[in-house]
Amino acid sequence: MHDIKGLIIFLAIGAVAGWLAGTLMKGRGFGLLGNIVVGIIGVVIGGFVFGLLGISAGGVIGAIVTATSGAALLLFLIGKIRKR
């Protein structure tokens, strides 16, 4: 039961972070599945970058900030690659 709850929370944070990043970077979201994927990749990127900077984000709000920052960086990089 605990694993399912953790998975649901993880997916919800990914969806929120993906939607926030999509709103910040492009002015719109990417749909539920797209937001989840962008948010989950954002968690990995944000965690890596924050770790390099020595920043530790705790709790749900910290996870959303970390994931949104990473997702925004991901979307920025994708935008730069597409313009080439």
N, C-alpha and C positions, 0 to 999 in steps of 0.2 A: 504494500500500500504506500509506503514512504517513497519508493522509487517512482511510482506513477505520479505522486504529488510533485516530486522534484522535477520530473520531466515536463509536467504541465507548466510549472513555474518557469523553467528554462525556456520553453517554447513561447510563453507569454512575454517574457523579457525580450526574447529575440524579435517577436512581432512588434512590440512597442519600440524597441531600438531601431529596427528597420524602417518603421513608419516615420519616426522622428528624423532619422537620417535622410530618408527620401524627401521629407517635407523641407528640411534645411537645405539640401543640395540641389533638388530639382523642382521643388514646389509641389510635389505630389508623392503618394506612396506607390507601392508596386503590387498591391493585392496582398492578401493574407499570406500565401505561401512564399511569395517573393520577399515580403517583409521579414518573415521568419528566417529565410535563408540568408539575406543580407545581415540581419541582426546576429545570427549565430556566427557567421564569418567575422562580423564586427567584434564579437566577444573575444575571439582568438586574437585578432589584430590589436584591439584596444588593450587587452591584457598584456600582450607582448610589449607594446609601446609604453604603457604605464609602468611595467616592470623595469624597462630600461631607464625610465626617469625616476625610479624609486618611489612611485606613487602606489599606495595600496588602497583599493576601493572596497569597502565592506558594506554588506547589507544589500537590499534590493535596489535602493536608489543609486548606490555606488555601482552596482552591476549594470543598471540602465545607462548611467553616465559613461561607463567604460565601453559598453557595447555600442552606444550611439556614437561615441567618438571614433571608435574603430570602424564602424559602418560608414560614417561620413568620410573618413580617410579612404576607405575602399571605393566609395562612389566617386570621390575626387580623382583617384588614380584611374579608375575605369573611364571617366570622362576625358582625362588627358590622353589615354591610349586611343580612344575612339576618334578623337579629333585629328589624329595623325593620318 
